[in-house]
C-alpha cells in the first residue's frame, strides 16, 4: 500500500478578509474533491487573509500512479488561478501488507 501526502503553501491573491479567503478555499477544495478522488483540507494559516496551507492525501497500490495523480492535482490547483502555489512537498509512504496484522 502506498500513501501519498502532499503539503501546499498557497498565496490567495486579493484576499482582503477571512470571509473572502474561506470562500476561495471552499470553492477550491470542492473543485479538487469533485475532479479527483483525494482527501483535501486546509491545515494551516487559518487566521491569515492571503495565505493558506493545504494537505492532500491519496492511497493506492502503485507508487507511480500516486505520484502522477498528486502532480495532476497540483497542476489543476495552479490552473484554477484562484490561488498561487508558493511551496509544495510530496511524500510517498510505503506500508507492508503485514503491517496491519
C-alpha positions as CSV (number, residue, x, y, z in Angstrom):
1,X,0.0,0.0,0.0
2,X,1.3,3.5,-0.9
3,X,0.1,6.6,0.8
4,X,0.8,9.9,-1.0
5,X,0.8,13.0,1.2
6,X,1.1,16.5,-0.3
7,X,1.5,19.8,1.5
8,X,1.0,23.1,-0.3
9,X,1.6,26.6,0.8
10,X,-0.8,28.9,-1.1
11,X,-1.0,32.6,-1.7
12,X,-4.5,33.9,-2.2
13,X,-4.4,37.0,-4.4
14,X,-6.9,39.7,-3.5
15,X,-7.5,38.0,-0.1
16,X,-8.7,41.0,1.9
17,X,-10.8,39.3,4.5
18,X,-11.1,35.9,6.2
19,X,-14.6,35.6,4.8
20,X,-13.2,36.1,1.2
21,X,-10.4,33.6,1.9
22,X,-12.9,31.0,3.2
23,X,-15.0,31.4,0.0
24,X,-11.9,30.8,-2.2
25,X,-10.7,27.9,-0.2
26,X,-14.1,26.2,0.0
27,X,-14.5,26.6,-3.8
28,X,-11.0,25.3,-4.5
29,X,-11.4,22.2,-2.2
30,X,-14.8,21.4,-3.7
31,X,-13.4,21.5,-7.2
32,X,-10.5,19.3,-6.3
33,X,-12.7,16.8,-4.5
34,X,-15.1,16.7,-7.4
35,X,-12.4,16.1,-10.0
36,X,-10.0,13.8,-8.1
37,X,-10.6,11.1,-5.6
38,X,-8.4,12.7,-2.9
39,X,-8.8,14.0,0.7
40,X,-8.0,17.7,1.0
41,X,-8.1,20.0,3.9
42,X,-6.9,23.4,5.0
43,X,-4.3,22.5,7.6
44,X,-2.6,25.8,8.4
45,X,-2.7,29.6,8.1
46,X,-6.3,29.7,9.3
47,X,-6.0,33.3,10.6
48,X,-4.1,34.8,7.6
49,X,-6.1,36.5,4.9
50,X,-3.8,36.0,2.0
51,X,-2.2,32.6,2.8
52,X,-3.3,29.0,3.4
53,X,-1.7,25.6,3.9
54,X,-3.4,22.6,2.4
55,X,-2.9,18.9,2.9
56,X,-3.9,16.4,0.3
57,X,-3.8,12.6,0.7
58,X,-4.3,9.7,-1.7
59,X,-4.0,6.0,-1.1
60,X,-3.3,3.3,-3.7
61,X,-1.1,0.4,-4.6
62,X,1.1,1.9,-7.3
63,X,3.8,4.4,-6.4
64,X,4.0,5.9,-9.9
65,X,0.2,6.4,-10.1
66,X,0.0,8.1,-6.7
67,X,2.9,10.5,-7.6
68,X,1.4,11.2,-11.0
69,X,-2.0,11.8,-9.5
70,X,-0.7,14.3,-6.9
71,X,1.2,16.1,-9.7
72,X,-2.1,16.4,-11.6
73,X,-3.9,17.7,-8.6
74,X,-1.2,20.4,-8.1
75,X,-1.4,21.3,-11.8
76,X,-5.2,21.6,-11.6
77,X,-4.9,23.9,-8.5
78,X,-2.4,26.1,-10.3
79,X,-4.7,26.2,-13.4
80,X,-7.7,27.4,-11.4
81,X,-5.9,30.8,-10.9
82,X,-7.8,31.0,-7.5
83,X,-4.5,30.7,-5.7
84,X,-0.8,30.7,-6.3
85,X,1.2,27.6,-5.1
86,X,4.4,29.0,-3.5
87,X,5.7,25.8,-2.0
88,X,4.9,22.1,-2.5
89,X,6.1,18.9,-0.8
90,X,5.1,15.4,-1.8
91,X,5.9,12.4,0.3
92,X,5.1,8.8,-0.6
93,X,4.9,6.3,2.2
94,X,5.1,2.5,1.6
95,X,3.3,0.2,4.0
96,X,3.9,-3.6,4.1
97,X,0.7,-5.6,3.9
98,X,1.7,-7.4,7.1
99,X,1.9,-4.1,8.9
100,X,-1.8,-4.1,9.7
101,X,-2.0,-7.6,11.2
